[in-house]
Amino acid sequence: MARTLGVGHQDFEKIRMTNKFYIDKTHFIKEWWEADDEVTLIVRPRRFGKTLNISMLEKFFSVDYRDRGDLFQGLHI
């Protein structure tokens, strides 16, 4: 089954569960965690995935998703 582009989709879980095309940005989690910054400001132009990255972080760190390792299977992290 071919992957489709998820243009306008902002929920990491939905993108992964519906097999939408996704560019793996999970390395950001490791970089961000190891930076140990007190404040993080994410500045990008419109439509550059800010909301999707926040959704990815939510799924990774939230206790509500602690048993959902399948969301990150096959990704960098």
Contacts in CASP RR format, 6 or more apart in sequence:
PFRMAT RR
TARGET T0000
AUTHOR 0000-0000-0000
METHOD contacts of the structure
MODEL  1
MARTLGVGHQDFEKIRMTNKFYIDKTHFIKEWWEADDEVTLIVRPRRFGK
TLNISMLEKFFSVDYRDRGDLFQGLHI
1 19 0 8 1.000
3 19 0 8 1.000
3 20 0 8 1.000
3 21 0 8 1.000
4 20 0 8 1.000
4 21 0 8 1.000
5 20 0 8 1.000
5 21 0 8 1.000
6 15 0 8 1.000
6 20 0 8 1.000
6 21 0 8 1.000
9 15 0 8 1.000
9 20 0 8 1.000
9 52 0 8 1.000
10 49 0 8 1.000
10 51 0 8 1.000
10 52 0 8 1.000
10 55 0 8 1.000
11 52 0 8 1.000
11 55 0 8 1.000
12 52 0 8 1.000
12 55 0 8 1.000
12 56 0 8 1.000
12 58 0 8 1.000
12 59 0 8 1.000
12 71 0 8 1.000
13 55 0 8 1.000
13 59 0 8 1.000
13 65 0 8 1.000
13 68 0 8 1.000
13 71 0 8 1.000
14 20 0 8 1.000
15 22 0 8 1.000
15 52 0 8 1.000
16 22 0 8 1.000
16 70 0 8 1.000
16 71 0 8 1.000
17 71 0 8 1.000
24 75 0 8 1.000
24 76 0 8 1.000
25 53 0 8 1.000
25 56 0 8 1.000
26 56 0 8 1.000
26 60 0 8 1.000
26 72 0 8 1.000
26 75 0 8 1.000
26 76 0 8 1.000
26 77 0 8 1.000
27 76 0 8 1.000
27 77 0 8 1.000
28 53 0 8 1.000
28 56 0 8 1.000
29 56 0 8 1.000
29 57 0 8 1.000
29 60 0 8 1.000
29 77 0 8 1.000
30 76 0 8 1.000
30 77 0 8 1.000
32 40 0 8 1.000
32 57 0 8 1.000
42 50 0 8 1.000
42 53 0 8 1.000
42 54 0 8 1.000
44 50 0 8 1.000
58 65 0 8 1.000
59 65 0 8 1.000
59 68 0 8 1.000
59 71 0 8 1.000
60 72 0 8 1.000
60 77 0 8 1.000
65 71 0 8 1.000
END
